[in-house]
């Protein structure tokens, strides 16, 4: 058998083994929101995974609205939420010096974007690294990471 023909099955076997090991780790790969499709993991925070269920609606100039996510964790029952984010940029005239992410928990059968208004939690993420909770309840632990994904910061840079 030619050397190249013998090598191809080994490469395929190694690739399959790598994919299998990655799947066994149980940690989904985070997907940039701009590239995500429903079912893709947006954030993994500890054992909690935030999965896109409904694409965010772009707003002007820097808003992402009425996105749907599912929050799953081995420690708690799965929950659905509607999330909105308003992304800012440092030193942009007439814009705040923070990103803003806010959301509300959905009732069974409710879809994101069907109702507006009230939010359950809101988190302001200042460019100096501080955060401030503004909602009726404290923002979930994963909210800051989701805002970084939505606003393409940190590991989510567009390089």
C-alpha positions in Angstrom: 0.0 0.0 0.0 1.4 3.5 -0.8 2.7 5.4 2.1 0.1 8.3 1.6 -2.8 5.8 1.5 -1.7 4.2 4.8 -1.4 7.6 6.5 -4.9 8.8 5.6 -6.7 6.3 7.8 -4.4 7.2 10.7 -5.2 10.9 10.3 -8.9 10.3 10.2 -8.7 8.0 13.3 -6.7 10.6 15.2 -9.2 13.3 14.3 -12.1 11.2 15.3 -10.4 10.4 18.6 -9.8 14.1 19.3 -13.5 14.9 18.6 -14.6 12.1 20.8 -12.4 13.2 23.6 -13.7 16.8 23.2 -17.3 15.6 23.4 -16.5 13.5 26.4 -15.2 16.5 28.3 -18.8 17.6 28.6 -17.9 21.3 28.2 -19.4 22.8 25.1 -17.3 25.2 23.0 -18.5 28.8 23.4 -19.6 30.4 20.1 -19.4 34.1 19.3 -22.9 35.5 19.3 -22.4 36.9 15.8 -21.7 33.4 14.5 -24.2 31.5 16.7 -27.3 29.6 15.6 -30.0 28.4 17.9 -28.6 25.4 19.8 -25.1 26.8 20.0 -23.5 27.4 23.4 -22.8 31.1 24.0 -21.3 30.9 27.5 -20.0 28.2 29.8 -19.7 29.4 33.4 -18.7 26.6 35.7 -21.2 23.8 35.1 -23.8 26.2 33.7 -24.3 26.5 29.9 -26.1 29.3 28.2 -27.5 28.2 24.9 -29.0 30.4 22.2 -32.6 29.6 21.5 -33.6 32.7 19.5 -31.3 35.0 17.6 -30.9 38.5 18.9 -32.5 41.3 16.9 -30.0 44.1 16.1 -30.8 47.6 17.2 -29.4 50.9 16.4 -26.7 51.8 17.0 -25.2 49.3 19.4 -28.1 47.2 20.7 -29.0 43.5 20.6 -32.5 42.9 21.6 -35.0 40.1 22.4 -32.5 37.3 22.2 -33.6 34.0 23.8 -31.3 31.8 25.8 -31.7 28.5 27.8 -29.8 28.2 31.0 -28.9 24.6 32.0 -27.0 23.2 34.9 -26.8 19.8 36.6 -27.7 21.6 39.9 -30.9 23.3 38.8 -33.9 22.9 36.5 -33.4 24.5 33.0 -34.7 28.1 32.7 -35.4 30.3 29.7 -34.7 34.0 29.5 -35.0 36.9 27.2 -31.9 39.0 27.1 -31.0 42.4 25.8 -27.6 44.1 25.5 -26.5 47.6 24.7 -22.8 47.7 23.9 -20.8 50.9 24.2 -17.2 51.8 23.4 -14.6 53.6 25.5 -14.4 57.4 24.8 -17.3 57.5 22.5 -18.9 60.9 22.8 -22.4 60.9 24.4 -22.2 57.2 25.2 -21.9 55.7 28.7 -18.6 54.2 29.9 -20.2 50.8 30.4 -22.0 47.9 28.6 -25.5 47.1 29.7 -27.1 43.7 29.7 -30.5 43.0 31.1 -33.1 40.2 31.0 -36.1 38.5 32.3 -37.0 35.0 33.1 -39.6 33.5 30.7 -42.7 31.6 31.8 -43.3 28.2 30.3 -44.4 28.6 26.7 -43.5 32.2 26.5 -41.2 33.4 23.6 -38.5 36.1 23.7 -39.7 39.4 22.3 -43.4 38.7 22.7 -43.6 41.1 25.6 -41.4 44.1 26.5 -40.9 46.3 29.4 -40.2 44.7 32.8 -36.8 43.1 33.4 -35.8 40.9 36.3 -32.1 41.7 36.3 -29.7 44.3 34.9 -25.9 44.5 35.0 -23.8 47.5 34.0 -20.2 46.5 33.2 -17.9 49.5 33.4 -14.8 49.8 31.3 -12.7 50.1 34.5 -13.7 46.5 35.3 -16.3 47.3 38.0 -19.9 46.1 37.7 -23.2 47.4 39.2 -26.5 45.4 39.6 -29.5 47.6 38.8 -32.4 45.2 38.5 -35.0 43.8 40.9 -32.7 40.8 41.5 -29.0 40.3 41.2 -27.8 39.5 37.6 -27.0 35.8 37.0 -23.3 34.9 37.3 -23.1 34.3 33.5 -24.5 37.7 32.5 -21.1 39.4 32.4 -19.6 36.7 30.2 -22.7 36.9 27.9 -22.3 40.6 27.6 -18.6 40.1 26.7 -19.7 37.7 24.0 -22.4 40.0 22.7 -20.1 43.0 22.7 -17.2 40.9 21.4 -14.7 41.6 24.2 -12.1 39.5 25.9 -11.8 36.1 24.3 -14.5 37.3 21.8 -12.3 39.9 20.0 -12.9 40.1 16.3 -9.3 39.5 15.3 
